[in-house]
Amino acid sequence: MIGIWLGRQNRMKFKEAVTYDDMLIVPQYSDITSRSEVDISSRLGHRELRLPIIASPMDTVSEDKMAIAMYRSGGMAVLHR
């Protein structure tokens, strides 16, 4: 578990968050018959991501072409310096 500080109007709150190491996904039976029935969108502040993936700000990962592709796919990329 990690902590995240969120600020709003000079008030700080501490929220708990999870990382990949904190999660365990176990496959189970599902009644879903089509991928179009599933909504995986997520909110990040005032933005809605259709694809809840954010590419890392590393020079080998997020170049301008990758950022554009992520945006078009519904995700987000953070560009490195």
C-alpha positions in Angstrom: 0.0 0.0 0.0 1.1 3.5 -0.7 -0.2 6.9 0.4 -1.2 9.7 -1.9 -1.6 13.4 -0.8 -4.5 15.2 -2.5 -4.8 18.9 -2.1 -7.8 21.1 -2.6 -8.1 24.7 -1.5 -5.1 24.5 0.8 -6.5 21.4 2.6 -4.5 18.2 2.4 -5.9 14.8 2.7 -4.2 11.5 2.9 -5.7 8.7 0.9 -4.7 5.1 0.7 -3.9 3.6 -2.7 -2.7 0.2 -4.0 0.1 -0.8 -6.3 0.5 -3.8 -8.7 2.1 -5.8 -5.9 -0.9 -5.3 -3.7 -3.3 -6.9 -6.2 -4.0 -10.5 -7.1 -6.3 -11.2 -10.0 -7.8 -14.7 -10.1 -9.8 -15.8 -13.2 -13.3 -16.9 -12.5 -16.4 -17.8 -14.5 -18.3 -14.8 -16.0 -21.6 -14.4 -17.8 -20.2 -11.7 -20.1 -20.7 -12.8 -23.7 -19.0 -9.9 -25.5 -16.2 -7.5 -24.7 -18.5 -4.6 -25.8 -20.5 -5.2 -22.6 -17.5 -4.3 -20.4 -16.7 -0.7 -19.3 -13.1 -0.3 -18.1 -13.1 3.5 -18.1 -11.6 5.3 -15.2 -11.5 8.9 -13.9 -8.3 10.8 -13.2 -9.2 14.2 -11.8 -11.5 15.8 -14.3 -10.4 13.5 -17.2 -12.0 10.2 -18.1 -9.8 7.6 -19.6 -11.4 5.0 -21.8 -8.3 2.8 -21.4 -7.0 3.1 -17.8 -3.3 3.0 -18.7 -0.8 5.7 -18.2 2.6 5.2 -20.0 5.7 5.9 -18.0 7.7 9.1 -18.5 10.8 7.2 -19.7 12.7 8.1 -22.9 12.4 4.5 -24.1 8.6 4.4 -23.4 6.9 7.8 -23.9 8.0 9.6 -27.0 5.7 11.9 -28.9 4.4 9.1 -31.2 3.6 6.9 -28.2 1.8 9.7 -26.4 -0.4 10.3 -29.5 -1.2 6.6 -29.8 -2.1 6.4 -26.1 -4.4 9.4 -26.4 -6.1 8.0 -29.5 -6.6 4.7 -27.7 -8.2 6.4 -24.6 -5.2 6.3 -22.3 -2.5 8.8 -21.3 1.3 9.2 -21.6 3.6 11.3 -19.6 6.4 12.7 -21.7 10.0 12.8 -20.3 12.2 15.9 -20.5 
